[in-house]
Amino acid sequence: MRNALDAEAAAPAGSSPCIGVCTLDRATGWCCGCGRTIEEITAWPRLSADGARAVCARLPGRLAVMGRTHREGEQ
């Protein structure tokens, strides 16, 4: 597994941070797998490279809030 900080900082344009654990946390509204909001998930295919990097930059902090230091299930 990769560290979330490494994975998110290096996310190439067009690649998704989705790891197939698609369940939203009721308390935060964040995906339990990748940390994105439903709005970020649905907008992902239309985001610019800068927009995708901005979303990815927020994910490590969100995952940490949910008690994760990496995205579980990531290959």
N, CA and C atoms as a LAMMPS dump frame, in Angstrom:
ITEM: TIMESTEP
0
ITEM: NUMBER OF ATOMS
225
ITEM: BOX BOUNDS ff ff ff
-5.0000000000000000e+02 5.0000000000000000e+02
-5.0000000000000000e+02 5.0000000000000000e+02
-5.0000000000000000e+02 5.0000000000000000e+02
ITEM: ATOMS id mol type element x y z
1 1 1 N 0.828 -1.186 0
2 1 2 C 0 0 0
3 1 3 C 0.871 1.248 0
4 2 1 N 0.391 2.256 -0.663
5 2 2 C 1.112 3.517 -0.683
6 2 3 C 0.604 4.405 0.427
7 3 1 N 1.431 5.332 0.843
8 3 2 C 1.032 6.325 1.819
9 3 3 C 0.118 7.32 1.119
10 4 1 N -0.956 7.765 1.781
11 4 2 C -1.924 8.68 1.172
12 4 3 C -1.254 9.978 0.738
13 5 1 N -0.311 10.478 1.512
14 5 2 C 0.356 11.719 1.132
15 5 3 C 1.082 11.552 -0.188
16 6 1 N 1.781 10.439 -0.367
17 6 2 C 2.48 10.18 -1.621
18 6 3 C 1.506 9.986 -2.768
19 7 1 N 0.475 9.205 -2.523
20 7 2 C -0.479 8.879 -3.575
21 7 3 C -1.229 10.112 -4.042
22 8 1 N -1.665 10.938 -3.124
23 8 2 C -2.456 12.1 -3.505
24 8 3 C -1.609 13.192 -4.13
25 9 1 N -0.41 13.401 -3.625
26 9 2 C 0.444 14.447 -4.164
27 9 3 C 0.834 14.137 -5.603
28 10 1 N 0.937 12.852 -5.936
29 10 2 C 1.401 12.452 -7.248
30 10 3 C 0.275 12.012 -8.175
31 11 1 N -0.967 12.257 -7.791
32 11 2 C -2.094 11.787 -8.6
33 11 3 C -2.043 12.397 -9.995
34 12 1 N -1.889 11.571 -11.007
35 12 2 C -1.85 12.086 -12.364
36 12 3 C -3.227 12.553 -12.82
37 13 1 N -3.223 13.499 -13.723
38 13 2 C -4.481 14.016 -14.254
39 13 3 C -5.299 12.873 -14.838
40 14 1 N -6.583 12.857 -14.525
41 14 2 C -7.479 11.847 -15.055
42 14 3 C -7.58 10.6 -14.221
43 15 1 N -6.612 10.341 -13.345
44 15 2 C -6.715 9.152 -12.512
45 15 3 C -7.603 9.472 -11.314
46 16 1 N -8.309 8.483 -10.865
47 16 2 C -9.234 8.673 -9.75
48 16 3 C -8.632 8.12 -8.47
49 17 1 N -8.863 8.793 -7.345
50 17 2 C -8.407 8.264 -6.064
51 17 3 C -9.31 7.147 -5.538
52 18 1 N -10.342 6.777 -6.28
53 18 2 C -11.275 5.725 -5.857
54 18 3 C -10.541 4.401 -5.681
55 19 1 N -10.85 3.717 -4.574
56 19 2 C -10.266 2.394 -4.33
57 19 3 C -11.35 1.326 -4.252
58 20 1 N -12.572 1.689 -4.623
59 20 2 C -13.657 0.719 -4.652
60 20 3 C -14.326 0.469 -3.313
61 21 1 N -14.061 1.312 -2.338
62 21 2 C -14.734 1.227 -1.035
63 21 3 C -15.69 2.417 -1.002
64 22 1 N -16.768 2.301 -1.719
65 22 2 C -17.647 3.433 -1.988
66 22 3 C -18.81 3.495 -0.996
67 23 1 N -18.493 3.965 0.189
68 23 2 C -19.475 4.142 1.247
69 23 3 C -19.248 5.511 1.856
70 24 1 N -20.297 6.307 1.968
71 24 2 C -20.151 7.628 2.556
72 24 3 C -20.294 7.562 4.068
73 25 1 N -19.386 8.237 4.756
74 25 2 C -19.44 8.364 6.202
75 25 3 C -20.572 9.333 6.536
76 26 1 N -21.509 8.901 7.352
77 26 2 C -22.672 9.74 7.66
78 26 3 C -22.307 11.01 8.415
79 27 1 N -21.302 10.942 9.263
80 27 2 C -20.928 12.105 10.073
81 27 3 C -20.249 13.198 9.238
82 28 1 N -19.398 12.795 8.305
83 28 2 C -18.617 13.773 7.543
84 28 3 C -19.118 13.998 6.123
85 29 1 N -19.774 12.984 5.552
86 29 2 C -20.166 13.055 4.149
87 29 3 C -19.042 12.68 3.202
88 30 1 N -17.937 12.189 3.746
89 30 2 C -16.782 11.798 2.943
90 30 3 C -16.824 10.311 2.651
91 31 1 N -16.323 9.926 1.492
92 31 2 C -16.218 8.514 1.14
93 31 3 C -15.233 7.839 2.092
94 32 1 N -15.623 6.693 2.613
95 32 2 C -14.766 5.951 3.54
96 32 3 C -13.52 5.395 2.854
97 33 1 N -13.554 5.254 1.549
98 33 2 C -12.4 4.732 0.82
99 33 3 C -11.424 5.8 0.39
100 34 1 N -11.916 6.836 -0.281
101 34 2 C -11.007 7.84 -0.841
102 34 3 C -11.044 9.19 -0.137
103 35 1 N -12.101 9.453 0.613
104 35 2 C -12.192 10.716 1.338
105 35 3 C -12.885 11.839 0.598
106 36 1 N -13.342 11.576 -0.628
107 36 2 C -14.01 12.646 -1.378
108 36 3 C -15.475 12.785 -0.963
109 37 1 N -16.038 13.963 -1.23
110 37 2 C -17.469 14.176 -1.043
111 37 3 C -18.195 13.644 -2.277
112 38 1 N -19.495 13.471 -2.164
113 38 2 C -20.27 13.015 -3.329
114 38 3 C -20.17 14.03 -4.477
115 39 1 N -20.098 15.302 -4.131
116 39 2 C -19.965 16.341 -5.156
117 39 3 C -18.627 16.214 -5.89
118 40 1 N -17.558 15.937 -5.131
119 40 2 C -16.24 15.762 -5.751
120 40 3 C -16.19 14.5 -6.596
121 41 1 N -16.849 13.46 -6.138
122 41 2 C -16.879 12.197 -6.889
123 41 3 C -17.585 12.391 -8.222
124 42 1 N -18.746 13.033 -8.183
125 42 2 C -19.51 13.197 -9.425
126 42 3 C -18.864 14.209 -10.368
127 43 1 N -18.146 15.183 -9.828
128 43 2 C -17.491 16.19 -10.669
129 43 3 C -16.147 15.704 -11.214
130 44 1 N -15.598 14.631 -10.633
131 44 2 C -14.242 14.19 -10.956
132 44 3 C -13.951 14.103 -12.46
133 45 1 N -14.813 13.487 -13.273
134 45 2 C -14.489 13.364 -14.706
135 45 3 C -14.36 14.702 -15.426
136 46 1 N -14.921 15.75 -14.857
137 46 2 C -14.893 17.068 -15.502
138 46 3 C -13.865 18.018 -14.907
139 47 1 N -13.162 17.603 -13.86
140 47 2 C -12.189 18.485 -13.209
141 47 3 C -10.946 18.67 -14.066
142 48 1 N -10.404 19.875 -13.994
143 48 2 C -9.107 20.124 -14.624
144 48 3 C -8.039 19.419 -13.789
145 49 1 N -6.841 19.341 -14.317
146 49 2 C -5.733 18.74 -13.57
147 49 3 C -5.505 19.497 -12.262
148 50 1 N -5.592 20.828 -12.306
149 50 2 C -5.421 21.626 -11.086
150 50 3 C -6.547 21.362 -10.101
151 51 1 N -7.762 21.21 -10.605
152 51 2 C -8.9 20.908 -9.741
153 51 3 C -8.757 19.548 -9.072
154 52 1 N -8.303 18.562 -9.831
155 52 2 C -8.1 17.218 -9.281
156 52 3 C -7.005 17.233 -8.219
157 53 1 N -5.932 17.981 -8.49
158 53 2 C -4.858 18.082 -7.494
159 53 3 C -5.352 18.773 -6.231
160 54 1 N -6.212 19.771 -6.366
161 54 2 C -6.75 20.468 -5.199
162 54 3 C -7.599 19.532 -4.347
163 55 1 N -8.427 18.718 -5.007
164 55 2 C -9.227 17.731 -4.27
165 55 3 C -8.295 16.745 -3.579
166 56 1 N -7.326 16.222 -4.301
167 56 2 C -6.402 15.234 -3.742
168 56 3 C -5.612 15.781 -2.564
169 57 1 N -5.318 17.065 -2.581
170 57 2 C -4.567 17.669 -1.483
171 57 3 C -5.36 17.643 -0.18
172 58 1 N -6.689 17.639 -0.275
173 58 2 C -7.535 17.614 0.923
174 58 3 C -7.725 16.208 1.491
175 59 1 N -7.487 15.185 0.708
176 59 2 C -7.832 13.825 1.112
177 59 3 C -7.032 13.276 2.292
178 60 1 N -5.719 13.476 2.376
179 60 2 C -4.999 12.929 3.536
180 60 3 C -5.54 13.435 4.869
181 61 1 N -5.894 14.71 4.947
182 61 2 C -6.451 15.261 6.182
183 61 3 C -7.798 14.654 6.515
184 62 1 N -8.614 14.454 5.505
185 62 2 C -9.924 13.844 5.724
186 62 3 C -9.781 12.404 6.201
187 63 1 N -8.893 11.669 5.543
188 63 2 C -8.687 10.275 5.941
189 63 3 C -8.176 10.199 7.373
190 64 1 N -7.324 11.125 7.75
191 64 2 C -6.813 11.156 9.124
192 64 3 C -7.944 11.416 10.117
193 65 1 N -8.85 12.321 9.779
194 65 2 C -9.998 12.6 10.65
195 65 3 C -10.823 11.336 10.853
196 66 1 N -10.907 10.512 9.811
197 66 2 C -11.668 9.271 9.903
198 66 3 C -10.84 8.128 10.499
199 67 1 N -9.635 8.45 10.974
200 67 2 C -8.799 7.44 11.621
201 67 3 C -7.996 6.595 10.669
202 68 1 N -7.709 7.125 9.489
203 68 2 C -6.932 6.382 8.499
204 68 3 C -5.673 7.149 8.165
205 69 1 N -4.599 6.431 7.984
206 69 2 C -3.353 7.049 7.537
207 69 3 C -3.069 6.698 6.087
208 70 1 N -3.859 5.794 5.526
209 70 2 C -3.745 5.417 4.125
210 70 3 C -5.129 4.98 3.677
211 71 1 N -5.28 4.851 2.387
212 71 2 C -6.561 4.395 1.86
213 71 3 C -6.612 2.881 1.914
214 72 1 N -7.405 2.344 2.798
215 72 2 C -7.5 0.892 2.959
216 72 3 C -8.027 0.258 1.689
217 73 1 N -7.447 -0.862 1.329
218 73 2 C -7.863 -1.575 0.141
219 73 3 C -7.127 -1.16 -1.104
220 74 1 N -6.277 -0.14 -0.998
221 74 2 C -5.556 0.344 -2.151
222 74 3 C -4.542 -0.685 -2.621
223 75 1 N -4.403 -0.787 -3.906
224 75 2 C -3.455 -1.75 -4.472
225 75 3 C -2.169 -1.09 -4.853
